[in-house]
Amino acid sequence: MSKTTPSKGKAKVKITSSGKKVSYGQAGKAKGGGARVKPGTSKGDSYCARSLGIKRGLSKDKANDPNTPNNLSRKRWKCSGAKSTR
């Protein structure tokens, strides 16, 4: 099996049980070489609040689907509602 790579501009890729490839997350590194995703920070809280608005705008099926790019990113940021936890 070949290694899958995320779409351009995305950081990660997940292959679902049905074989669908889902690319998600912002690619690259922040200035200074650190990772962009830092749960439990004010930046994390801001992301979680924005992405909660996206989640609320989706249909009930999509909002609860764990394999949507928004839900995968929220999991990576450890979002609980509009807050990011450590």
LINQUIQUI-V114095 format. One record per backbone hydrogen bond with DSSP energy under -1.0 kcal/mol. NH is the residue of the N-H (numbers start at 1). CO is the residue of the C=O. E is the energy in kcal/mol with one decimal. If there is no record, write none. Layout:
# LINQUIQUI-V114095
{{NH CO E} {NH CO E}}
This chain:
# LINQUIQUI-V114095
{{10 7 -2.0} {11 25 -1.5} {12 24 -2.4} {14 22 -2.4} {16 20 -2.8} {19 16 -1.8} {22 14 -2.9} {24 12 -2.1} {27 9 -1.3} {30 34 -2.1} {33 30 -1.9} {45 41 -2.2} {46 42 -2.2} {47 43 -2.2} {48 44 -2.6} {49 45 -2.2} {50 46 -2.1} {51 47 -3.0} {52 48 -1.7} {53 49 -1.2} {54 50 -1.3} {55 51 -2.4} {56 52 -2.3} {57 53 -1.1} {58 55 -1.1} {63 59 -2.9} {64 60 -1.4} {68 65 -1.3} {72 68 -2.5} {73 69 -2.2} {74 70 -2.4} {75 71 -1.9} {76 72 -1.8} {77 73 -2.0} {79 74 -2.6} {80 83 -3.3} {83 80 -1.5} {85 78 -2.5}}
